Amino acid sequence: MTSPDPASNPLSKLATAGERLGWIFNDRNLFRRAFDEPPPRRAPLDPELRERLTRAERGRVRRILIALGGGVGLAVLIGCCGGILTRDNDGARALVLFMTGLLFLAGTAGAILAGIWPAITRKSIAEAEEKAQAAYAVEHSSWDSRRQWHDQQEQNRVDEMPEWSAATPSPGTRRIDIVGGTTYGWEAVLTVLGGSLLATRGRMVLADFTGEALPGELVRLAETTGRSVREVVLPAQLAEFDLVAGLEPAELVDGLVEAMYGDVPGGGNRAERSQDALLLNQIAAVLAPSLTMGRLLAALRSYYGHVGLAPGENERLAALRPDEARVRRIEAFLQPLESMGSTPATTAPADLTCLIAEGGTGRAQHELLKDLMVQWLSHQVRHESAPIGSLLLLGADEIDHRALERLSTLCERRGIRLVLFFQHLRAETLQTIGGGEVALMRLGNHQEAAQAAEFVGRGHKFVLSRLTRSLGGEETHTVADMEGGSETKGGTKGERASRHGLRRYTSTNWSKTRNWSQTESTANGTNWSNAKSEERVYEYVVEPRALQDLPEYAMVLVKSGSVVQAVEVDPAIVTLPRVSMDPLDAPARPQLPPAQWGTISDAPDRSTRGLSAP
């Protein structure tokens, strides 16, 4: 038979040193540094050119008329005056004609120049824009080359960063409690966490009380990596595996009494417990040092006629004279374990020991096996010559919280990693969890999800409570016209004597006044306000609904110091690129605002995968 090649099996990658509950996704694009050099800007055009064009266009007609008028007018004036003055002098007349033609040409040339000056100015502006555009193109090409080089360097840098980093317990963690989840989710956690514990802490013991035989993939992982495995299915293999082997009589009696009264509220009647413990201790003292479950049952049956012990032992047992009803009750309770250890298998301690309780057994037998398995685990932690590195209990809901606390204390003192899996978050589970770090998986029941959210805790934050906007305006326009006037007219008429005789006279006076005024007033007013108010609220760090909707391979890890992490537990993650098997300290993210990013490609990719951090 050819042994499997560990290198060709992805499972073997999980057996790497370093405790891992799963992986935390780190978006590497969030750590991409933006190209902070701003893009070049084209040099602005000289405003003098624009002003020159404006002046040329604004006074073009006037300058044309001035040039033509000045040149032609002077030519006509000089021609006429010079022709009259030089009519008898041919040489002077020729000079006058020359000057007249020169002035006419000068006026025409000035008019033409005034007409084409705006076109010349436009051409100068176009040439300046082409030169600025060419210079901008050169600068932008150089800037774009630097930006592309920076982007390539950043891409190479972030490509070397892992996207998945290991989620590990904090240093000094007492134990790990995993609450909720499905059987597939637990199987994934066993594979990931179990593989790392085997590689880190060595020998592992796993007890499965769920009846689902979940460690199958972990067993394949151990076998693939060359580790020895021992699987014991109870009660099918009860004859080969003695759960009471090596126990002191007092330890065995305590375990049996705890199992008999474990399902009674408050632990049952103390008097009954004490009497059962006394009787079993007396019988164990008679049977010691060869104390097995078969001999203990034979001793109980000897009180009603069965013979299965040595004569001396029968006589000492008969002297105890116990109550027959009590004997029969204890015998009925222990009867399913009669074959325990009858044909023990002698095997060396394995790297991975799996105790699997079958789900088809009766309730009473299941409870008894469970309590004896916990007792056997406690004995292994205390007295086992081959030290255990880690102890995993699946279905810890079935175990009394006092027994779990005792087992947790033993593991802590001996440096053994204890991992407890709880299917539900009920009252007794709430009394147990919190001794170490707690990982919450899917909790479908709304009450359990609410209790888990309370366990994670609440936090203060400020939220917007009210937003008020108002906009108003006022406009007033007043026009008043006033016109008035007055007119006065009067006169006198009469006669007056003089030495020349009578003279008539007339006097008239007249006045007119007019006044007019116009008044106009305008008033505009606008008022606008934008107000918001915030209030401090005390809300869940993780909402109950988020725990109900968790993916099957996701968990919320609650660490010391109020640290909450979103963890993926899918074993297939190990096959992805950029996966780190160790925890990483993420570098600081760039704090440049988006307005300073050089291009869109410099902006970080804000896509997320899996569970978002609450």
Secondary structure, DSSP 8 states (H G I E B T S, - for coil): -----GGG-GGGGG--SS--SEEEE--GGGG-----S---------HHHHHHHHHHHHTHHHHHHHHHHHHHHHHHHHHHHHHHHTTT-HHHHHHHHHHHHHHHHHHHHHHHHHHHHHHHHHHHHHHHHHHHHHHHHHHHHHHHHHHHHHHHHHHHHHHTS-SEEEE---TT--EEEEE---HHHHHHHHHHHHHHHHHHH--EEEEE-SSS-TTHHHHHHHHHTT--EEEEEETTTTTT--TTTT--HHHHHHHHHHHHTTTSGGGS-HHHHHHHHHHHHHHHHHHTTS--HHHHHHHHHGGGT---S-HHHHHHHHTT---HHHHHHHHHHHGGGTTTTSS-------SEEEEEE-TTS-HHHHHHHHHHHHHHHHHHHHH-SS--SEEEEE-GGGS-HHHHHHHHHHHHHTT-EEEEEES---HHHHHHTTSSEEEE----SHHHHHHHHHHH-EEEEEEEEEEEEEEEEEEEEEEEEEEEEEEEEEEEEEEEEETTEEEEEEEEEEEEEEEEEEEEEEEEEEEEEEEEEEEEEEEESS-HHHHHT--TTEEEEEETTTEEEEEE--GGGGGSSSB-SS-----------GGG-SSGGGS------SS---
